[in-house]
Amino acid sequence: MKASLRSLFALSLASGALLSGCGGDSDNPTRVDLRLMETTDIHANVMDYNYYGDSPDATIGLVRTATLIHNARASITYPGNSVLVDNGDLIQGSPMGDWRQAEGLAAGEVHPVYKAMNELQYDVANYGNHEFNYGLEFLAESVNDANFPYISANIFKDDGDDDDSNDELYFDPYKLITKSVRDRAGNSHDITIGLIGFVPPQIMQWDKKNLEGKVIAKDIKAMAERFVPEMKEKGADVIVAIPHSGISTTAYSEEEKAENSSWYLADVDGIDAIMFGHSHLLFPSSSFSGTANVDVGAGTIKGIPAVMPNYWGKNLGIIDLVLDYDSDNDAWTIIDSQVSTPGIYANDTAQVQPDAALVAKLQEDHEATIDFMNQPLGESTDDMFSFLAVVKDDPSIQIVSDAQKAYVENLIQGDVNLEHLPVLSAAAPFKACTREGICAEESSFTVVPKGELKVKNAADLYLYPNTLMAVKVTGAELTQWLECSASQFFQIDTTSTARQELVNYTGFPTYNFDVIDGVTYQIDVSQPARYDGDCVKVSDGQRIIGLQFEGNPVADDDEFLIATNNYRATGGKFAGTGGEHVVIESPDENRTVLANYIKDNSPVTPTADGNWSFAPISSATDLEIVFRVPNTERAKNFVAAKAPDATFLEVNSSNEAVYELNLQP
């Protein structure tokens, strides 16, 4: 049996010796350096190209990550001492993924992501939640061209009964790969590496229409505790968990089936490394510096080496392990680790060039995607930029809300159960800085200039292939829905003269900042947030004030329909959501609803109606409340035109334009 990593870290080497690539090692002739590499959340961004802006983009793309992979293999003494995995959210999420799904995938056709990945010789891949957006049939037809196995240990066939004991796995839960590796003396050894994958159980809500009655999803940690001992029994010398799951530090509960379980997996005996994803963040990084039991310097969670390499191919995740052979116990032991995340772009400079062979292999798919995105839809009389989407009511959100609201209002005509209810619409900024709160690049925002609108513009305005749903809510639930959305902002200290950031990007992703149109309200950021990023109550704060419908205060027992998407409607996280609230399940994607709205109403005038704003803050102190946008003429001109209460302060070291927002009367 292999000894636990936790008990062996006391034996760790000096950091300078780790993966030194030295030849012989007289004291440890069987010491092996093993390199684990991970990509995650590629979202079909295989090319280094911005299809929304129709221009090359050196900050993204698997064709550039490929060069990092080649470099990572070449930089170790024995390139065979390596494993390459992908952690899902692969086939959906970019225009190339949209084109391939819209075009269909016939037997014998190879999805472009696998054209690239087969060349890179991946060892194994895990399913992400977005793999299920297009249904199990499309997924199967896509994956069958991968020259590497797929795994997922928490998805089971739905057998229609409540007996867990007879549930059958839908996919292979793990894969044992025996690698012939060389030690520092050059001698060959066989080491068996066990790789086990997981997906957020919330796929059953997010993709209910594709999965209900076909599969069920179980808790991530519980399934790890079930299968890891089995992997060890079958001979795994090293076990690597590949959860498509972020980090949550709330108390663990199997019944809750946590979406973000990587932190919990560090407690599972036998797991030696964690290669995770889903959150579109970089680990280790300062984003996790305040997370309990995380050592950002060492790249560990509760002592277990871990990595999450950002998204869209921006970084490669690397965990380097040092193994020693224990002849007395006939086992390999891990005595040290090192985590790194080389990137394709830094300091406004491309760090690597794209893999030319992959670019050539993908050229036809690339050109077909460009043609697909440039199909005309109509015209707009105004710019739709999301530079101000979390600061003011915004045209890029307004047009989505208008389209959703019109769709539901038309749908309920003649429905005696629903036609009497006022229709509201919830929409959020999908692109407004990065999840790390970096606002330097226009590509991190929705940028749709006035004039001719094309398919690429609708895709930029609505990033995901969600389907439109509507929920029935009370006034009380509406209020709390907005209270959770208002957690997007830091609490402003009304007595401080120090500069204060307004938007909490890392604690609350902007796609959860729902603006609900059809009502008017203000957000008081001098009050504490009532909820955290998971809509769990953390205070008695009340930020939503003056909530009105058609000029009258919203009463707790008022009833409304809210047009939204399947992700929000079925999630159950926000008040008024969850299956019991859903009254309309449309077969149409929100993006299709938007595109049709543009066609039917062209030219569209997406001017924001100003239904929400920040409440004025009364304070004797001169407050400096700031937000950031890219340091570009387009962004600065837009702020000047749309936000007269914003004052330019400076361009910071990250090349962001910093503005003060005046909230004092």
MOJO-V338633 format. One record per pair of residues at least 24 apart in sequence whose ideal C-beta (glycine too) atoms are under 7 Angstrom apart, sorted by the first residue. I is the first residue (numbers start at 0). J is the second residue. If there is no record, write none. Layout:
# MOJO-V338633
i=I j=J
i=I j=J
This chain:
# MOJO-V338633
i=0 j=231
i=0 j=330
i=1 j=231
i=1 j=236
i=1 j=330
i=1 j=331
i=1 j=332
i=2 j=330
i=2 j=332
i=3 j=268
i=4 j=271
i=4 j=303
i=4 j=333
i=5 j=302
i=7 j=332
i=7 j=333
i=7 j=334
i=8 j=302
i=10 j=334
i=11 j=334
i=11 j=335
i=12 j=321
i=12 j=334
i=12 j=335
i=17 j=319
i=17 j=321
i=17 j=335
i=17 j=337
i=18 j=75
i=18 j=319
i=18 j=321
i=18 j=337
i=20 j=75
i=20 j=76
i=21 j=183
i=22 j=183
i=23 j=183
i=23 j=184
i=24 j=183
i=24 j=184
i=27 j=323
i=28 j=182
i=28 j=184
i=29 j=182
i=29 j=188
i=29 j=323
i=29 j=324
i=30 j=182
i=30 j=183
i=30 j=321
i=30 j=323
i=31 j=80
i=31 j=180
i=31 j=182
i=31 j=188
i=31 j=190
i=31 j=322
i=32 j=75
i=32 j=80
i=32 j=319
i=32 j=321
i=33 j=80
i=33 j=180
i=33 j=320
i=33 j=322
i=34 j=71
i=34 j=75
i=34 j=80
i=34 j=81
i=34 j=317
i=34 j=319
i=35 j=82
i=35 j=239
i=35 j=272
i=35 j=274
i=35 j=317
i=35 j=318
i=35 j=320
i=36 j=68
i=36 j=71
i=36 j=81
i=36 j=82
i=36 j=83
i=36 j=315
i=36 j=316
i=36 j=317
i=37 j=84
i=37 j=86
i=37 j=274
i=37 j=306
i=37 j=308
i=37 j=316
i=38 j=64
i=38 j=85
i=38 j=308
i=38 j=312
i=38 j=315
i=39 j=85
i=39 j=86
i=39 j=87
i=39 j=88
i=39 j=276
i=39 j=307
i=39 j=308
i=40 j=88
i=40 j=276
i=40 j=279
i=40 j=310
i=40 j=311
i=41 j=89
i=41 j=112
i=41 j=311
i=41 j=312
i=42 j=88
i=42 j=91
i=42 j=92
i=42 j=93
i=42 j=96
i=42 j=129
i=42 j=310
i=42 j=311
i=43 j=89
i=43 j=90
i=43 j=91
i=43 j=92
i=43 j=93
i=43 j=95
i=43 j=96
i=43 j=112
i=44 j=93
i=44 j=311
i=44 j=312
i=45 j=95
i=45 j=111
i=45 j=112
i=45 j=115
i=45 j=361
i=46 j=95
i=46 j=361
i=46 j=365
i=47 j=353
i=48 j=365
i=49 j=442
i=50 j=94
i=50 j=368
i=50 j=369
i=50 j=372
i=50 j=455
i=51 j=455
i=51 j=458
i=51 j=459
i=52 j=442
i=52 j=446
i=53 j=369
i=56 j=442
i=57 j=344
i=57 j=349
i=58 j=313
i=58 j=344
i=58 j=440
i=58 j=442
i=59 j=311
i=59 j=312
i=59 j=313
i=60 j=312
i=60 j=353
i=61 j=115
i=61 j=312
i=62 j=115
i=62 j=353
i=62 j=354
i=62 j=357
i=62 j=358
i=63 j=312
i=63 j=343
i=63 j=351
i=63 j=353
i=64 j=312
i=64 j=315
i=64 j=343
i=65 j=119
i=65 j=354
i=65 j=357
i=66 j=351
i=66 j=352
i=66 j=353
i=66 j=354
i=67 j=315
i=67 j=341
i=67 j=343
i=67 j=351
i=68 j=119
i=68 j=315
i=71 j=315
i=71 j=317
i=77 j=180
i=77 j=181
i=79 j=179
i=79 j=180
i=80 j=180
i=80 j=181
i=82 j=122
i=82 j=192
i=83 j=119
i=83 j=120
i=83 j=121
i=83 j=122
i=84 j=121
i=84 j=122
i=84 j=123
i=84 j=124
i=84 j=194
i=84 j=241
i=84 j=274
i=85 j=116
i=85 j=121
i=85 j=124
i=86 j=125
i=86 j=127
i=86 j=241
i=86 j=243
i=86 j=274
i=86 j=275
i=86 j=276
i=87 j=125
i=87 j=126
i=87 j=127
i=87 j=130
i=87 j=198
i=87 j=243
i=87 j=276
i=88 j=127
i=88 j=128
i=88 j=129
i=88 j=243
i=88 j=276
i=89 j=127
i=89 j=130
i=90 j=130
i=90 j=141
i=91 j=129
i=91 j=132
i=91 j=133
i=91 j=464
i=92 j=129
i=94 j=368
i=94 j=371
i=94 j=372
i=94 j=455
i=94 j=458
i=95 j=364
i=95 j=368
i=97 j=458
i=98 j=367
i=98 j=368
i=98 j=371
i=100 j=133
i=100 j=137
i=101 j=371
i=104 j=137
i=104 j=140
i=104 j=141
i=109 j=144
i=110 j=141
i=110 j=144
i=111 j=361
i=111 j=364
i=113 j=144
i=113 j=145
i=114 j=360
i=114 j=361
i=115 j=357
i=115 j=361
i=116 j=145
i=117 j=145
i=117 j=146
i=118 j=356
i=118 j=357
i=118 j=360
i=121 j=147
i=122 j=147
i=122 j=176
i=123 j=147
i=123 j=148
i=123 j=150
i=123 j=174
i=123 j=176
i=123 j=194
i=124 j=149
i=125 j=150
i=125 j=151
i=125 j=196
i=125 j=241
i=125 j=243
i=126 j=151
i=126 j=170
i=126 j=196
i=126 j=198
i=126 j=243
i=127 j=198
i=127 j=243
i=127 j=276
i=127 j=277
i=128 j=198
i=128 j=199
i=128 j=201
i=128 j=202
i=128 j=205
i=128 j=243
i=131 j=202
i=131 j=206
i=131 j=209
i=131 j=210
i=132 j=206
i=132 j=464
i=134 j=209
i=135 j=209
i=135 j=213
i=148 j=174
i=150 j=174
i=150 j=194
i=150 j=195
i=150 j=196
i=151 j=196
i=151 j=197
i=151 j=198
i=152 j=195
i=152 j=196
i=152 j=197
i=152 j=222
i=152 j=226
i=153 j=197
i=153 j=198
i=153 j=200
i=153 j=216
i=153 j=217
i=153 j=218
i=153 j=219
i=153 j=222
i=154 j=198
i=154 j=214
i=154 j=216
i=155 j=214
i=155 j=215
i=155 j=217
i=156 j=214
i=157 j=212
i=157 j=213
i=157 j=214
i=157 j=215
i=169 j=214
i=172 j=226
i=173 j=226
i=173 j=230
i=175 j=230
i=175 j=233
i=175 j=234
i=175 j=235
i=190 j=236
i=190 j=237
i=190 j=331
i=191 j=234
i=191 j=235
i=191 j=236
i=192 j=235
i=192 j=236
i=192 j=237
i=192 j=239
i=193 j=230
i=193 j=235
i=193 j=237
i=193 j=238
i=193 j=239
i=194 j=239
i=194 j=241
i=195 j=223
i=195 j=226
i=195 j=227
i=195 j=230
i=195 j=238
i=195 j=240
i=195 j=241
i=196 j=241
i=197 j=222
i=197 j=242
i=197 j=243
i=197 j=244
i=198 j=243
i=199 j=243
i=199 j=244
i=199 j=258
i=199 j=277
i=200 j=256
i=201 j=258
i=204 j=569
i=204 j=570
i=204 j=571
i=205 j=565
i=205 j=566
i=205 j=569
i=207 j=565
i=207 j=569
i=208 j=466
i=218 j=253
i=218 j=256
i=219 j=244
i=219 j=257
i=219 j=260
i=219 j=264
i=220 j=251
i=220 j=260
i=220 j=263
i=220 j=264
i=220 j=267
i=221 j=253
i=223 j=264
i=223 j=267
i=223 j=270
i=224 j=267
i=227 j=267
i=227 j=269
i=227 j=270
i=228 j=269
i=231 j=269
i=236 j=331
i=237 j=271
i=237 j=320
i=237 j=331
i=237 j=333
i=238 j=269
i=238 j=270
i=238 j=271
i=239 j=271
i=239 j=272
i=239 j=274
i=240 j=264
i=240 j=270
i=240 j=273
i=241 j=274
i=242 j=273
i=242 j=275
i=243 j=276
i=243 j=277
i=244 j=275
i=244 j=277
i=245 j=275
i=245 j=277
i=245 j=278
i=246 j=290
i=248 j=290
i=248 j=291
i=261 j=300
i=261 j=305
i=262 j=300
i=265 j=300
i=265 j=301
i=265 j=303
i=266 j=301
i=270 j=303
i=271 j=333
i=272 j=303
i=272 j=304
i=272 j=305
i=272 j=318
i=272 j=320
i=273 j=300
i=273 j=303
i=273 j=305
i=274 j=306
i=274 j=316
i=274 j=318
i=275 j=305
i=275 j=307
i=276 j=307
i=278 j=307
i=279 j=309
i=279 j=310
i=279 j=434
i=280 j=307
i=280 j=309
i=280 j=434
i=280 j=435
i=281 j=307
i=281 j=308
i=281 j=309
i=281 j=314
i=281 j=340
i=282 j=306
i=282 j=307
i=283 j=338
i=286 j=435
i=286 j=505
i=298 j=338
i=304 j=336
i=304 j=338
i=306 j=338
i=306 j=340
i=308 j=340
i=312 j=343
i=313 j=342
i=313 j=343
i=313 j=344
i=314 j=340
i=314 j=341
i=314 j=342
i=315 j=340
i=315 j=341
i=316 j=340
i=371 j=454
i=372 j=453
i=372 j=454
i=372 j=455
i=372 j=458
i=373 j=453
i=373 j=455
i=374 j=453
i=374 j=454
i=375 j=451
i=375 j=453
i=376 j=452
i=376 j=453
i=376 j=454
i=376 j=457
i=376 j=594
i=376 j=597
i=376 j=598
i=377 j=452
i=377 j=597
i=377 j=598
i=377 j=601
i=377 j=602
i=377 j=603
i=378 j=450
i=378 j=451
i=378 j=452
i=378 j=601
i=378 j=602
i=379 j=449
i=379 j=450
i=379 j=452
i=379 j=602
i=379 j=603
i=379 j=605
i=380 j=449
i=380 j=602
i=380 j=604
i=381 j=449
i=381 j=604
i=381 j=605
i=381 j=606
i=382 j=448
i=382 j=449
i=382 j=637
i=383 j=445
i=383 j=447
i=383 j=460
i=383 j=605
i=384 j=444
i=384 j=445
i=384 j=446
i=384 j=637
i=385 j=428
i=385 j=430
i=385 j=431
i=385 j=444
i=385 j=445
i=386 j=444
i=386 j=628
i=386 j=634
i=386 j=637
i=386 j=638
i=387 j=638
i=387 j=641
i=387 j=642
i=388 j=428
i=388 j=431
i=389 j=428
i=389 j=431
i=389 j=487
i=389 j=502
i=389 j=509
i=389 j=512
i=390 j=626
i=390 j=642
i=390 j=660
i=391 j=641
i=391 j=642
i=392 j=514
i=392 j=607
i=392 j=608
i=392 j=609
i=392 j=610
i=392 j=611
i=393 j=428
i=393 j=607
i=394 j=605
i=394 j=606
i=394 j=607
i=395 j=428
i=395 j=445
i=395 j=447
i=395 j=460
i=396 j=426
i=396 j=428
i=396 j=514
i=397 j=605
i=397 j=607
i=397 j=608
i=398 j=460
i=398 j=603
i=398 j=605
i=399 j=426
i=399 j=460
i=399 j=461
i=399 j=593
i=400 j=424
i=400 j=426
i=400 j=516
i=401 j=596
i=402 j=592
i=402 j=593
i=402 j=596
i=403 j=467
i=403 j=562
i=403 j=589
i=403 j=592
i=404 j=516
i=404 j=517
i=404 j=562
i=405 j=596
i=406 j=467
i=406 j=562
i=406 j=592
i=407 j=469
i=407 j=560
i=407 j=562
i=407 j=583
i=410 j=583
i=417 j=560
i=417 j=582
i=420 j=558
i=420 j=559
i=420 j=560
i=421 j=517
i=421 j=548
i=421 j=559
i=422 j=517
i=422 j=560
i=422 j=562
i=423 j=515
i=423 j=516
i=423 j=517
i=423 j=518
i=423 j=559
i=423 j=560
i=423 j=561
i=424 j=516
i=424 j=517
i=424 j=561
i=424 j=562
i=425 j=513
i=425 j=515
i=425 j=561
i=425 j=562
i=425 j=563
i=425 j=567
i=426 j=514
i=427 j=509
i=427 j=510
i=427 j=511
i=427 j=512
i=427 j=513
i=427 j=514
i=428 j=509
i=428 j=512
i=429 j=462
i=429 j=463
i=429 j=510
i=430 j=462
i=431 j=509
i=432 j=504
i=434 j=504
i=434 j=505
i=434 j=508
i=435 j=504
i=435 j=505
i=436 j=504
i=436 j=505
i=437 j=653
i=438 j=627
i=438 j=628
i=438 j=629
i=438 j=655
i=439 j=629
i=439 j=653
i=439 j=654
i=439 j=655
i=440 j=629
i=441 j=629
i=441 j=631
i=441 j=633
i=441 j=634
i=452 j=597
i=454 j=594
i=457 j=590
i=457 j=593
i=457 j=594
i=457 j=597
i=458 j=590
i=460 j=593
i=461 j=589
i=461 j=590
i=461 j=593
i=464 j=588
i=464 j=590
i=465 j=564
i=465 j=565
i=465 j=566
i=465 j=588
i=465 j=589
i=466 j=564
i=466 j=565
i=466 j=585
i=466 j=586
i=466 j=587
i=466 j=588
i=466 j=589
i=467 j=562
i=467 j=564
i=467 j=585
i=467 j=587
i=467 j=589
i=467 j=592
i=468 j=563
i=468 j=564
i=468 j=565
i=468 j=568
i=468 j=581
i=468 j=583
i=468 j=584
i=468 j=585
i=469 j=560
i=469 j=561
i=469 j=562
i=469 j=563
i=469 j=582
i=469 j=583
i=470 j=561
i=470 j=563
i=470 j=568
i=470 j=575
i=470 j=576
i=470 j=580
i=470 j=581
i=470 j=582
i=471 j=558
i=471 j=560
i=471 j=580
i=471 j=582
i=472 j=559
i=472 j=561
i=472 j=575
i=472 j=580
i=473 j=555
i=473 j=556
i=473 j=557
i=473 j=558
i=474 j=553
i=474 j=554
i=474 j=555
i=474 j=556
i=474 j=557
i=475 j=555
i=476 j=574
i=476 j=575
i=477 j=553
i=477 j=559
i=477 j=575
i=478 j=543
i=478 j=546
i=478 j=553
i=479 j=574
i=480 j=513
i=480 j=515
i=480 j=573
i=480 j=574
i=480 j=575
i=481 j=515
i=481 j=520
i=481 j=543
i=482 j=529
i=482 j=530
i=482 j=542
i=482 j=543
i=483 j=530
i=483 j=534
i=483 j=573
i=483 j=574
i=484 j=511
i=484 j=512
i=484 j=513
i=485 j=522
i=485 j=528
i=485 j=542
i=485 j=543
i=486 j=528
i=486 j=530
i=486 j=531
i=486 j=532
i=487 j=512
i=488 j=524
i=490 j=524
i=490 j=526
i=490 j=527
i=490 j=528
i=491 j=524
i=491 j=525
i=491 j=616
i=491 j=622
i=491 j=624
i=493 j=525
i=493 j=616
i=493 j=618
i=493 j=620
i=493 j=622
i=494 j=620
i=495 j=620
i=496 j=620
i=496 j=621
i=498 j=623
i=498 j=625
i=499 j=623
i=499 j=624
i=499 j=625
i=500 j=625
i=501 j=624
i=501 j=625
i=501 j=626
i=501 j=660
i=502 j=626
i=506 j=532
i=507 j=532
i=514 j=611
i=515 j=561
i=516 j=610
i=518 j=546
i=518 j=547
i=518 j=548
i=518 j=553
i=518 j=610
i=519 j=547
i=519 j=610
i=519 j=611
i=520 j=545
i=520 j=546
i=520 j=611
i=521 j=545
i=521 j=611
i=521 j=612
i=521 j=613
i=521 j=614
i=522 j=611
i=522 j=613
i=522 j=614
i=523 j=614
i=524 j=613
i=525 j=616
i=533 j=572
i=534 j=572
i=534 j=573
i=544 j=614
i=564 j=589
i=613 j=662
i=615 j=662
i=615 j=663
i=615 j=664
i=616 j=662
i=616 j=663
i=617 j=664
i=618 j=663
i=622 j=663
i=623 j=659
i=624 j=659
i=624 j=660
i=624 j=662
i=625 j=657
i=625 j=658
i=625 j=659
i=625 j=660
i=626 j=658
i=626 j=660
i=627 j=655
i=627 j=656
i=627 j=657
i=628 j=655
i=628 j=656
i=629 j=655
i=629 j=656
i=630 j=654
i=630 j=655
i=630 j=656
